[in-house]
């Protein structure tokens, strides 16, 4: 499982972080920021397909197959769990975790405008 993160949400957070660090004396820190809710690649793909169909970007049947990470052949070593805890950054900068489903919807709507 992981948590896709909408790029626009990352950009807005970075803007807040830069403004904050330019106006306040801060210590160096590491922050994690990721999307919510957590999902599998299978779930992520199905949401993308669902929204693409609604916007008539896909006009044929697409099928996804749920598999285990260990069954996906790749050279890269993949973690079983890549979920990040965004609590620290959300509290410090008064933001919410990125809503990746909204991000998919927005990105697909923009594709429809091209």
N, C-alpha and C positions, 0 to 999 in steps of 0.2 A: 504494500500500500504506500501511497504517497499523497502529495497534495499539490496539484497544479496551481500555479500562481499567475494571475492575469498581469501582463506587462504594464498596463496602464496603472494598476494599483501599486506596482513597484516604483514606477516613476513618481507618483504622487507622494509615496512615503519618502523616497530619496530627497525630494524637494523639501519636505518637512524636516528631515534630518539635517540637511545642509543649512537651512535657515536657522535651526536650533543651535547647531555647533558654531555658526558665525556670530550669534548673539549671546551665547552663554558659555561660560568656562566649563568644559566637560572633560571627563577622563576617557581614555580610549576604552572601547568596549566592543564585544562581538554580539551582533543581533541576528536572529533568524526570523525570516518572514515568509510565510507560505499560505497557501490557499486552504479553504475549508468548504465543505467537509472533506475528510480523507476519502480516497477512492482507489480503486485498482485501475490499471491501464484499460481493462475491459470496460469498466464503468465510464471512464473518460471517453473512450472511443464511441460508446453508445450515445452519450450526450452530444458529442460532435455530430454524429450521423443524424440524430433526432432533429437538431436545430438546422442542419443543412437541408434536410427534407422539407421542413417547414418553410424555408426560404427558396424552395425549388432549385437548389444547387445540386441536388442529387435526385435523379428521376428513375433510378433503377434500384432493385433490391440489393442491399448490402447485408451481409451476415458476419457477425463477429463470433469468435470462439473463445470461451474462457479457458485459460490454461494456467498452470502453476509456473512461477518464475523459474523453477528448476527445469521445467520442460521447454523453456525458450532458449534455443541455442544462440549464443553470442560469445564473442571473444572477451567482451568487457565483463568484469565481475560486478554483478548487481547486488545491492543490499536487499535483504528480505523486507526491510521496513525502512523507508526513507522519509517518514513523517517528521517534520520539524515542529518544535514548540515555539510559537510566536508570542507567547504571553509577555515576555520581557519587552519586546519592541512595541507591542500594542499598548502596554501600560505606560511606558516612557513617552510615547508620541501620540497617545490617545487616538489610536486607529483600531480598526477591526481586521481580522484575518481577511485575506483576499477571497472574494466569492467567485470561485473559478467557473461555476455554472453561468453566472452573469457575464463573466469574461468571455466564455465560449459564445454566448448569445450575441454580445456586442461585436466580437471579432467576425462572426459569420454575417451579421447585418452589414458590416463594413465591406465584406467581400462581395455582397450582393450589390453594392454601390459602384463597384469597379466596372 
